[in-house]
Amino acid sequence: MQSSLQQKELFGHPAGLFVCFTTELWERFSFYGMKYLLLLYLTKYHLFSDGAGYDVLGAYAGLVYALPLIGGLIADRYLGMRKSVMFGGILLALGHATMAYEGSAASVYAAGTVLKDSIVSSTGVSYLAGTTLAQDVIVQDRVALNVFFFALALITVGVGFLKPNISSIVGRLYGENDTRRDAGYTIYYMGINIGSFFATLLCGWLGETFGWSYGFGAAGVGMLLGLVSFSWGQKYLYGHAEPSEPEKLKTKVLGLLSVENTIYVAAILSLGFVWILVQHEPIVHLTQNSLLIIAIVCLILYAFSYEHGSMISDKPALVLAVFSIASGLFWAFTDNDIGLGLMLLGLVIFIIYGFKNNKSPEYSRTVVLMILILSSVVFWALFEQSAGSMTLYADRVLDRSFGGGEIRASMFGSLNAGFIMLLAIPLAWLWTWLGKRNLEPSTPVKFSLGILQAGLGFGALVIGAQFPNEAGKVGMIWLVLAYLLHTTGELCISPVGLSAVSKLSISKVMSVSMGTWFLATALSETIATRIGKMASINANADAADPVAMLATYTQLYSFLMWLGIGVAVFMFVISPFLKRGMRGIH
């Protein structure tokens, strides 16, 4: 393995950085290129109800953010990062290629129609020829939908292998004390946003203008270019992404396949299970809830027992932890608010008991980190309305006319990446400038600012709803302002949160803590789509009254505005206590 000094460089950085840059740029191109088309495709082409469309989006997005935890673990223990990225890239390319098959559009048989042929409705009910329909019936292309769900399974598993490892390779390209590392990640992060920005514009325009298969197909071409880029540039990784124990991969499992081939086969077989999961959002949501509850309580218990080296060194603490987990699982499985109340009560008593009986900084910092992680769920649940309710809002009640033409609804998703490219460096400079003057907000205050801006973004849409045009539609400037506020909020939480995990978590459970952060992000994806259902409109969007639809969305956004403001105020009030609990960590 060559040192960083022996590696070929480009623009003052390891050449491998630009291999990762282009690979991730095209991977994000493919991901965001289809993400903002997904809900529109389901509701406008296959005529899913809003609620059913949200379920698919929530299950898919939740899995996309959860499976990288498993993919990262497999790479660390067995495959290594390079092989994981290659395998994930192949699955992604196949998945996006499969997405280009759209089949036949769904059709509606109006009430009173006398059927000439037998049909099967989208709900599975059969109607014989000659039947007079008592209500509207939707008939969907089930073959095309099964292919679509399989494509989502391929993409989800592919992201699980690729996403965590391509990011890790970047860090490996630099020596331990290489001062260029932060600049390298900045360049890499810019690649993500360049891919997102142009993909949302191009794929959204193609999909909504010429046909869904063109938009999804363009996303697939992007992933193929990313795979080719990584394959060609592997030589510039100089062994940094290879498995730590290559001989282990050759070991036979049950005397049949090698460990490496067993992993590939298991991943391919898992596609069937994931195919089922993307169609059953409640299972995904239940699993996320359960794992997050267990992870948070166990991390607090570990921190409480850290000095004693045992998870059960204190029986009352163990009892409180078990009580909190059991109550939380009861709530997760039954959706009974009594379980939620008992879990919160148990956690509060557990934390108070911990502060009385454990004065270690590890315990205090862990509690603060868990509170920050839970607050991030609120932010991401608001922020991730972008691919859900905000995209349908843009499609249905936004005046999108521009220069004699029309901006496609899915294209507004590019605003987030565009604003990040404009504002990320200036905001980072602002924190540094304030820090030199001892004016930089603490991490908890930054979290409160981020959540506040998410709430205020919806406030912009609430205000905009008061000024519709003659057709009852809202000006684009209000949605642009909402995206601007959400993006500045993201810049207050996303990089700050990742930094907080690295600083506040106990070193021995750093990976578990980081996994908990991403698990919370995954949970917020399904929560976001469940929130979006509050504004479900199941009538044909083309025929529905824009005024009535605007009122429905405004009611949802009023709720989200006050939710964001309320949680932000709460976080700001407790921020002095959280800052004290960080024990000197800024």
C-alpha positions as CSV (number, residue, x, y, z in Angstrom):
1,M,0.0,0.0,0.0
2,Q,1.4,3.4,-1.0
3,S,1.6,6.3,1.4
4,S,-0.3,9.5,0.6
5,L,3.1,11.0,-0.5
6,Q,3.6,8.4,-3.2
7,Q,0.1,8.7,-4.6
8,K,-0.5,10.5,-7.9
9,E,-2.0,13.9,-7.1
10,L,-4.4,16.2,-9.0
11,F,-4.9,19.8,-8.1
12,G,-3.0,19.2,-4.8
13,H,-5.1,16.2,-3.7
14,P,-4.8,12.4,-4.2
15,A,-6.1,11.5,-7.6
16,G,-8.3,8.9,-5.9
17,L,-10.3,11.8,-4.4
18,F,-11.6,12.7,-7.9
19,V,-12.4,9.0,-8.6
20,C,-14.6,9.1,-5.5
21,F,-15.9,12.6,-6.5
22,T,-17.1,11.5,-10.0
23,T,-18.5,8.2,-8.7
24,E,-20.5,9.8,-6.0
25,L,-21.6,12.6,-8.3
26,W,-23.1,10.1,-10.7
27,E,-24.5,7.9,-8.0
28,R,-26.3,11.0,-6.5
29,F,-27.3,12.0,-10.0
30,S,-29.1,8.7,-10.4
31,F,-30.6,8.7,-6.8
32,Y,-32.0,12.2,-6.8
33,G,-32.9,12.0,-10.5
34,M,-35.5,9.3,-9.6
35,K,-36.4,10.4,-6.1
36,Y,-38.3,13.5,-7.0
37,L,-40.1,11.7,-9.9
38,L,-41.2,8.8,-7.7
39,L,-44.3,10.1,-6.0
40,L,-45.5,11.9,-9.2
41,Y,-45.0,8.7,-11.2
42,L,-47.0,6.6,-8.8
43,T,-49.9,9.1,-8.4
44,K,-50.1,10.3,-12.0
45,Y,-49.2,7.3,-14.1
46,H,-50.2,4.3,-12.0
47,L,-53.0,6.3,-10.2
48,F,-52.0,5.4,-6.7
49,S,-53.9,7.3,-4.0
50,D,-51.7,9.9,-2.2
51,G,-51.6,7.7,0.8
52,A,-50.5,4.6,-1.1
53,G,-47.8,6.6,-2.9
54,Y,-46.5,8.0,0.4
55,D,-46.3,4.5,1.8
56,V,-44.0,3.4,-1.1
57,L,-41.9,6.5,-0.9
58,G,-41.6,6.2,2.9
59,A,-40.6,2.5,2.9
60,Y,-38.1,3.0,0.1
61,A,-36.5,6.2,1.6
62,G,-36.4,4.6,5.0
63,L,-34.6,1.5,3.8
64,V,-32.2,3.6,1.7
65,Y,-31.0,5.4,4.8
66,A,-31.0,2.3,7.0
67,L,-29.3,-0.4,4.9
68,P,-25.9,1.5,4.7
69,L,-25.4,0.5,8.3
70,I,-25.3,-3.2,7.3
71,G,-23.3,-2.4,4.1
72,G,-20.7,-0.6,6.1
73,L,-20.4,-3.4,8.6
74,I,-20.0,-6.0,5.9
75,A,-17.3,-3.9,4.2
76,D,-15.4,-3.4,7.5
77,R,-15.5,-7.0,8.5
78,Y,-15.2,-8.8,5.2
79,L,-15.4,-7.3,1.7
80,G,-13.5,-4.1,2.0
81,M,-14.7,-0.8,0.6
82,R,-13.6,-1.2,-3.1
83,K,-15.4,-4.5,-3.6
84,S,-18.5,-3.2,-1.8
85,V,-18.7,-0.1,-3.9
86,M,-18.3,-2.2,-7.1
87,F,-21.0,-4.6,-6.1
88,G,-23.3,-1.9,-4.9
89,G,-22.7,0.1,-8.2
90,I,-23.7,-3.0,-10.3
91,L,-26.9,-3.4,-8.3
92,L,-27.7,0.3,-8.7
93,A,-27.1,0.3,-12.4
94,L,-29.3,-2.7,-12.8
95,G,-32.0,-1.2,-10.6
96,H,-32.1,2.1,-12.5
97,A,-32.1,0.3,-15.9
98,T,-35.1,-1.7,-14.6
99,M,-36.9,1.5,-13.6
100,A,-37.0,2.6,-17.3
101,Y,-39.7,-0.1,-17.9
102,E,-43.0,1.7,-17.1
103,G,-45.5,-0.7,-18.6
104,S,-49.1,0.5,-19.3
105,A,-50.6,3.5,-17.6
106,A,-53.4,2.8,-15.1
107,S,-57.0,3.3,-16.3
108,V,-60.2,4.4,-14.6
109,Y,-63.5,2.8,-15.3
110,A,-66.2,5.3,-14.2
111,A,-69.2,4.4,-12.1
112,G,-72.1,3.2,-14.3
113,T,-69.8,1.7,-17.0
114,V,-70.9,-1.7,-18.4
115,L,-67.8,-3.8,-18.7
116,K,-67.1,-5.4,-22.1
117,D,-64.3,-7.5,-20.6
118,S,-63.5,-8.9,-17.2
119,I,-61.1,-6.7,-15.1
120,V,-59.2,-6.9,-11.8
121,S,-59.1,-3.7,-9.8
122,S,-56.0,-2.2,-8.1
123,T,-57.4,-3.6,-4.8
124,G,-57.5,-7.2,-6.2
125,V,-61.3,-7.3,-6.7
126,S,-62.5,-9.1,-9.9
127,Y,-65.3,-7.8,-12.1
128,L,-66.8,-10.0,-14.7
129,A,-67.7,-8.9,-18.2
130,G,-71.3,-7.4,-18.3
131,T,-71.0,-6.0,-14.8
132,T,-72.4,-2.5,-14.3
133,L,-69.9,-0.7,-12.0
134,A,-71.4,0.9,-8.9
135,Q,-68.3,3.1,-8.3
136,D,-65.1,4.2,-10.0
137,V,-62.6,1.3,-10.5
138,I,-58.9,1.7,-11.1
139,V,-57.0,-1.0,-13.1
140,Q,-53.2,-1.0,-12.9
141,D,-50.5,-2.9,-14.8
142,R,-49.5,-5.3,-12.0
143,V,-46.6,-6.7,-14.0
144,A,-45.1,-3.2,-14.4
145,L,-45.6,-2.5,-10.7
146,N,-43.9,-5.7,-9.7
147,V,-40.9,-4.8,-12.0
148,F,-40.9,-1.4,-10.4
149,F,-40.8,-2.7,-6.9
150,F,-38.0,-5.1,-7.9
151,A,-36.1,-2.1,-9.3
152,L,-36.5,-0.3,-5.9
153,A,-35.2,-3.4,-4.2
154,L,-32.1,-3.4,-6.4
155,I,-31.5,0.3,-5.8
156,T,-32.0,0.0,-2.0
157,V,-29.6,-2.9,-1.6
158,G,-27.1,-1.3,-4.0
159,V,-27.1,2.0,-2.0
160,G,-26.5,-0.1,1.2
161,F,-23.3,-1.4,-0.2
162,L,-22.1,1.8,-2.0
163,K,-23.1,4.8,0.0
164,P,-21.2,4.3,3.3
165,N,-18.0,3.0,1.7
166,I,-17.4,5.5,-1.1
167,S,-17.4,8.2,1.7
168,S,-15.0,6.1,3.8
169,I,-12.5,5.7,1.0
170,V,-12.0,9.5,0.8
171,G,-10.8,9.6,4.4
172,R,-8.4,6.7,3.8
173,L,-6.7,8.5,0.9
174,Y,-5.1,11.0,3.4
175,G,-2.5,10.4,6.1
176,E,-3.6,10.6,9.7
177,N,-2.2,14.1,10.1
178,D,-2.8,15.3,6.6
179,T,-4.2,18.9,6.8
180,R,-5.8,18.5,3.4
181,R,-8.5,16.1,4.6
182,D,-11.2,18.6,5.4
183,A,-10.7,20.4,2.1
184,G,-10.9,17.0,0.4
185,Y,-14.2,16.2,2.0
186,T,-15.5,19.7,1.0
187,I,-14.6,18.9,-2.7
188,Y,-16.3,15.5,-2.3
189,Y,-19.4,17.0,-0.7
190,M,-19.6,19.5,-3.6
191,G,-19.7,16.5,-6.0
192,I,-22.8,15.2,-4.2
193,N,-24.6,18.4,-4.6
194,I,-23.6,19.0,-8.2
195,G,-25.0,15.5,-9.0
196,S,-28.2,16.2,-7.1
197,F,-28.7,19.7,-8.7
198,F,-28.4,18.7,-12.3
199,A,-30.1,15.3,-11.9
200,T,-33.2,16.9,-10.5
201,L,-33.4,19.4,-13.3
202,L,-32.6,17.1,-16.2
203,C,-34.4,13.9,-15.1
204,G,-37.4,15.8,-13.8
205,W,-37.7,17.7,-17.1
206,L,-37.3,14.5,-19.2
207,G,-39.7,12.4,-17.1
208,E,-42.5,14.9,-16.9
209,T,-42.1,16.2,-20.5
210,F,-41.4,13.2,-22.6
211,G,-42.3,10.2,-20.4
212,W,-41.4,8.7,-17.1
213,S,-39.0,6.1,-18.7
214,Y,-36.9,8.9,-20.1
215,G,-36.4,10.5,-16.7
216,F,-35.7,7.1,-15.0
217,G,-33.5,6.1,-17.9
218,A,-31.4,9.2,-17.6
219,A,-30.9,8.5,-14.0
220,G,-29.7,5.0,-15.0
221,V,-27.2,6.3,-17.5
222,G,-25.8,8.5,-14.7
223,M,-25.3,5.5,-12.5
224,L,-23.6,3.5,-15.3
225,L,-21.2,6.4,-15.8
226,G,-20.4,6.4,-12.1
227,L,-19.7,2.6,-12.2
228,V,-17.4,3.1,-15.3
229,S,-15.7,5.9,-13.5
230,F,-15.0,3.9,-10.4
231,S,-13.9,0.8,-12.4
232,W,-11.4,2.9,-14.4
233,G,-10.1,4.8,-11.4
234,Q,-9.5,1.8,-9.0
235,K,-5.8,2.0,-9.6
236,Y,-5.7,5.4,-8.0
237,L,-6.9,4.1,-4.6
238,Y,-3.5,2.4,-4.1
239,G,-4.9,-0.4,-1.9
240,H,-6.5,1.8,0.7
241,A,-10.0,0.3,0.0
242,E,-9.0,-3.4,0.1
243,P,-10.3,-5.9,2.7
244,S,-8.4,-5.9,5.9
245,E,-8.2,-9.8,5.9
246,P,-8.3,-10.9,2.3
247,E,-7.7,-14.5,3.2
248,K,-10.9,-14.6,5.2
249,L,-12.9,-14.0,2.0
250,K,-11.6,-17.3,0.5
251,T,-12.7,-19.4,3.5
252,K,-15.4,-21.9,2.5
253,V,-18.8,-21.6,4.2
254,L,-20.2,-25.1,4.9
255,G,-17.6,-26.4,2.4
256,L,-19.5,-24.8,-0.5
257,L,-19.0,-21.1,-1.4
258,S,-16.3,-18.8,-0.3
259,V,-17.2,-16.1,2.2
260,E,-17.0,-13.5,-0.5
261,N,-19.4,-15.3,-2.8
262,T,-21.7,-16.2,0.1
263,I,-22.1,-12.4,0.7
264,Y,-23.0,-11.8,-2.9
265,V,-25.5,-14.6,-3.0
266,A,-27.0,-13.6,0.3
267,A,-27.4,-10.0,-1.0
268,I,-29.1,-11.2,-4.2
269,L,-31.4,-13.4,-2.2
270,S,-32.3,-10.5,0.1
271,L,-33.8,-8.7,-2.9
272,G,-36.9,-10.8,-2.5
273,F,-37.3,-9.7,1.1
274,V,-36.6,-6.1,0.3
275,W,-39.1,-6.3,-2.6
276,I,-41.8,-7.2,0.0
277,L,-40.6,-4.4,2.4
278,V,-40.9,-1.6,-0.1
279,Q,-44.6,-2.6,-0.4
280,H,-45.2,-2.7,3.4
281,E,-44.3,0.6,5.0
282,P,-45.7,-0.4,8.4
283,I,-43.1,-3.1,8.8
284,V,-40.3,-0.7,7.9
285,H,-41.6,1.9,10.3
286,L,-42.0,-0.6,13.1
287,T,-38.5,-2.0,12.7
288,Q,-37.0,1.5,12.6
289,N,-38.9,2.6,15.8
290,S,-37.9,-0.6,17.6
291,L,-34.2,-0.4,16.7
292,L,-33.9,3.3,17.5
293,I,-35.5,2.8,21.0
294,I,-33.2,-0.1,21.8
295,A,-30.1,1.7,20.5
296,I,-30.7,4.9,22.5
297,V,-31.5,3.2,25.8
298,C,-28.6,0.8,25.5
299,L,-26.1,3.6,24.7
300,I,-27.3,5.5,27.8
301,L,-27.1,2.3,29.9
302,Y,-23.6,1.6,28.5
303,A,-22.5,5.2,29.3
304,F,-23.9,4.8,32.8
305,S,-22.0,1.6,33.4
306,Y,-18.9,2.7,31.4
307,E,-16.6,3.2,34.4
308,H,-17.5,-0.1,35.9
309,G,-17.1,-2.0,32.6
310,S,-20.4,-3.8,32.8
311,M,-23.9,-3.1,31.4
312,I,-25.5,-4.5,34.6
313,S,-23.3,-2.9,37.2
314,D,-26.3,-1.1,38.7
315,K,-29.6,-3.0,39.1
316,P,-32.0,0.0,39.3
317,A,-30.5,1.4,36.1
318,L,-30.9,-1.9,34.4
319,V,-34.5,-2.1,35.5
320,L,-35.3,1.4,34.3
321,A,-33.6,0.6,30.9
322,V,-35.6,-2.6,30.4
323,F,-38.8,-0.7,31.4
324,S,-38.1,2.0,28.9
325,I,-37.3,-0.5,26.1
326,A,-40.4,-2.6,26.9
327,S,-42.7,0.4,27.0
328,G,-41.2,1.7,23.8
329,L,-41.7,-1.6,22.0
330,F,-45.3,-1.8,23.2
331,W,-45.9,1.6,21.7
332,A,-44.1,0.7,18.5
333,F,-46.1,-2.5,18.0
334,T,-49.5,-1.3,19.1
335,D,-49.4,2.5,18.3
336,N,-50.8,2.9,21.8
337,D,-49.9,6.3,23.3
338,I,-49.8,4.9,26.8
339,G,-46.7,3.0,25.8
340,L,-45.1,6.2,24.5
341,G,-45.9,8.0,27.8
342,L,-44.5,5.2,29.9
343,M,-41.3,5.0,27.7
344,L,-40.7,8.8,28.1
345,L,-41.4,8.6,31.8
346,G,-39.0,5.7,32.2
347,L,-36.3,7.5,30.2
348,V,-36.7,10.7,32.3
349,I,-36.4,8.8,35.5
350,F,-33.5,6.8,34.1
351,I,-31.6,10.0,33.1
352,I,-32.3,11.7,36.4
353,Y,-31.2,8.6,38.3
354,G,-28.1,8.5,36.2
355,F,-27.1,12.1,36.9
356,K,-27.5,11.5,40.7
357,N,-25.4,8.3,40.6
358,N,-22.9,8.9,37.8
359,K,-20.9,12.0,37.5
360,S,-18.7,10.8,34.6
361,P,-18.5,13.1,31.5
362,E,-19.1,10.0,29.3
363,Y,-22.6,9.6,30.7
364,S,-23.5,13.3,30.5
365,R,-22.2,13.6,26.9
366,T,-24.1,10.5,25.8
367,V,-27.4,11.8,27.2
368,V,-26.9,15.1,25.4
369,L,-26.0,13.3,22.2
370,M,-29.2,11.1,22.4
371,I,-31.3,14.3,22.9
372,L,-29.7,15.9,19.9
373,I,-30.4,12.7,17.8
374,L,-34.0,12.7,18.8
375,S,-34.4,16.4,18.0
376,S,-32.9,15.7,14.5
377,V,-35.8,13.4,13.8
378,V,-38.1,16.4,14.0
379,F,-36.0,18.4,11.6
380,W,-35.6,15.7,9.0
381,A,-39.3,14.8,9.2
382,L,-40.0,18.4,8.2
383,F,-37.2,18.7,5.7
384,E,-38.0,15.5,3.9
385,Q,-41.4,16.8,2.9
386,S,-39.5,18.0,-0.2
387,A,-39.9,14.8,-2.2
388,G,-43.3,14.2,-0.8
389,S,-46.0,16.8,0.0
390,M,-43.9,19.7,-1.4
391,T,-43.5,18.0,-4.7
392,L,-47.2,17.3,-5.0
393,Y,-47.8,20.9,-3.8
394,A,-45.7,22.2,-6.7
395,D,-47.6,20.0,-9.1
396,R,-51.1,20.9,-8.0
397,V,-51.3,24.4,-6.5
398,L,-48.1,26.3,-7.6
399,D,-48.2,28.7,-10.5
400,R,-45.2,27.2,-12.4
401,S,-45.4,29.3,-15.6
402,F,-42.1,30.9,-16.5
403,G,-41.0,32.8,-19.7
404,G,-43.8,31.4,-21.8
405,G,-43.2,27.9,-20.6
406,E,-43.7,25.9,-17.4
407,I,-41.2,24.6,-14.8
408,R,-41.9,20.9,-14.0
409,A,-42.9,20.2,-10.4
410,S,-40.1,17.7,-9.8
411,M,-37.4,20.3,-10.8
412,F,-38.0,22.3,-7.6
413,G,-36.1,19.7,-5.7
414,S,-32.9,21.0,-7.2
415,L,-33.2,24.2,-5.1
416,N,-31.8,22.4,-2.1
417,A,-28.6,21.3,-3.8
418,G,-28.3,24.7,-5.5
419,F,-28.5,26.6,-2.2
420,I,-26.1,24.3,-0.6
421,M,-23.5,25.0,-3.3
422,L,-24.0,28.7,-2.8
423,L,-24.2,28.8,1.0
424,A,-22.2,25.9,2.5
425,I,-18.8,27.7,2.4
426,P,-20.0,31.1,3.5
427,L,-21.8,29.6,6.4
428,A,-18.8,27.6,7.4
429,W,-16.8,30.8,7.2
430,L,-19.4,32.5,9.4
431,W,-19.0,29.9,12.2
432,T,-15.2,30.4,12.0
433,W,-15.5,34.2,12.1
434,L,-17.9,34.0,15.1
435,G,-15.7,31.4,16.8
436,K,-12.7,33.7,16.8
437,R,-14.8,36.3,18.6
438,N,-16.3,33.7,21.1
439,L,-19.7,34.3,19.5
440,E,-20.3,31.0,17.8
441,P,-23.5,29.3,18.9
442,S,-23.2,26.1,20.8
443,T,-24.2,22.8,19.1
444,P,-27.6,22.7,20.8
445,V,-28.3,26.3,19.8
446,K,-27.4,25.4,16.2
447,F,-29.8,22.5,16.3
448,S,-32.6,24.8,17.6
449,L,-31.8,27.3,14.8
450,G,-32.0,24.5,12.2
451,I,-35.3,23.3,13.4
452,L,-36.6,26.9,13.6
453,Q,-35.7,27.5,10.0
454,A,-37.5,24.3,8.9
455,G,-40.6,25.6,10.6
456,L,-40.3,29.0,9.1
457,G,-39.9,27.5,5.7
458,F,-43.4,26.2,6.0
459,G,-44.4,29.6,7.4
460,A,-43.4,31.0,4.0
461,L,-45.9,28.6,2.3
462,V,-48.6,29.6,4.8
463,I,-48.0,33.3,4.0
464,G,-47.9,32.6,0.3
465,A,-51.3,30.9,0.4
466,Q,-52.8,34.2,1.4
467,F,-51.9,35.6,-2.1
468,P,-53.1,33.2,-4.7
469,N,-53.6,34.3,-8.3
470,E,-56.9,34.3,-10.2
471,A,-56.7,30.6,-10.8
472,G,-56.2,30.0,-7.0
473,K,-52.5,29.1,-7.4
474,V,-49.5,30.3,-5.4
475,G,-46.4,32.2,-6.8
476,M,-43.2,30.2,-7.1
477,I,-41.2,32.6,-4.9
478,W,-42.9,31.2,-1.8
479,L,-41.7,27.7,-2.5
480,V,-38.2,29.0,-3.4
481,L,-38.1,30.8,0.0
482,A,-39.2,27.6,1.8
483,Y,-36.4,25.7,0.2
484,L,-33.9,28.4,1.1
485,L,-34.9,28.3,4.8
486,H,-34.9,24.5,4.8
487,T,-31.4,24.5,3.3
488,T,-29.9,27.0,5.8
489,G,-31.5,24.9,8.5
490,E,-29.9,21.7,7.1
491,L,-26.5,23.4,7.2
492,C,-27.1,24.1,10.9
493,I,-27.8,20.5,11.6
494,S,-26.4,18.0,9.2
495,P,-22.6,18.7,9.4
496,V,-22.9,19.9,13.0
497,G,-24.7,16.7,13.9
498,L,-22.1,14.4,12.4
499,S,-19.4,16.4,14.2
500,A,-21.3,16.1,17.5
501,V,-21.5,12.3,17.2
502,S,-17.7,12.1,16.7
503,K,-17.0,14.4,19.6
504,L,-19.7,13.3,22.2
505,S,-19.8,9.5,21.8
506,I,-17.7,7.1,23.7
507,S,-14.8,5.9,21.5
508,K,-15.6,2.2,22.0
509,V,-19.1,2.7,20.7
510,M,-18.5,5.4,18.1
511,S,-19.8,3.2,15.2
512,V,-22.9,2.4,17.1
513,S,-23.5,6.0,17.9
514,M,-23.0,7.0,14.3
515,G,-25.3,4.2,13.3
516,T,-28.0,5.6,15.7
517,W,-27.7,9.0,14.0
518,F,-28.4,7.5,10.6
519,L,-31.1,5.2,12.0
520,A,-32.8,8.3,13.3
521,T,-32.5,9.9,9.8
522,A,-34.0,6.7,8.3
523,L,-36.9,6.8,10.8
524,S,-37.6,10.5,9.9
525,E,-38.1,9.4,6.3
526,T,-41.1,7.3,7.1
527,I,-42.4,9.8,9.6
528,A,-42.2,12.5,6.9
529,T,-44.4,10.5,4.5
530,R,-46.9,9.7,7.4
531,I,-47.1,13.5,8.0
532,G,-47.6,14.1,4.3
533,K,-50.6,11.8,4.4
534,M,-52.4,14.5,6.5
535,A,-52.8,16.4,3.2
536,S,-53.7,13.4,1.0
537,I,-55.9,14.3,-1.9
538,N,-57.4,11.2,-3.5
539,A,-59.4,12.9,-6.2
540,N,-58.1,13.3,-9.7
541,A,-55.6,16.1,-9.3
542,D,-56.3,17.5,-12.7
543,A,-60.0,17.9,-12.0
544,A,-59.8,18.9,-8.3
545,D,-60.4,22.5,-7.2
546,P,-57.0,24.3,-6.7
547,V,-58.5,26.4,-3.9
548,A,-59.6,23.4,-1.9
549,M,-56.3,21.7,-2.5
550,L,-54.4,24.8,-1.4
551,A,-56.5,24.9,1.8
552,T,-55.6,21.3,2.5
553,Y,-51.8,21.8,2.1
554,T,-51.9,25.1,4.0
555,Q,-53.5,23.4,7.0
556,L,-50.7,20.8,7.0
557,Y,-48.0,23.4,6.6
558,S,-49.5,25.5,9.4
559,F,-49.2,22.5,11.7
560,L,-45.6,21.9,10.6
561,M,-44.7,25.6,11.0
562,W,-45.8,25.6,14.7
563,L,-44.3,22.1,15.3
564,G,-40.9,23.4,14.1
565,I,-41.1,26.6,16.0
566,G,-42.3,24.9,19.2
567,V,-39.5,22.2,19.2
568,A,-37.0,24.9,18.3
569,V,-38.0,27.1,21.3
570,F,-37.9,24.0,23.5
571,M,-34.4,23.1,22.3
572,F,-33.2,26.7,22.8
573,V,-34.6,26.8,26.4
574,I,-32.7,23.6,27.3
575,S,-29.6,24.5,25.4
576,P,-27.7,25.9,28.4
577,F,-28.3,22.6,30.2
578,L,-27.2,20.6,27.2
579,K,-24.1,22.8,26.7
580,R,-23.2,22.1,30.4
581,G,-23.8,18.4,29.8
582,M,-21.3,18.4,27.0
583,R,-18.5,18.9,29.6
584,G,-16.3,21.2,27.7
585,I,-17.0,19.9,24.2
586,H,-18.0,22.8,21.9
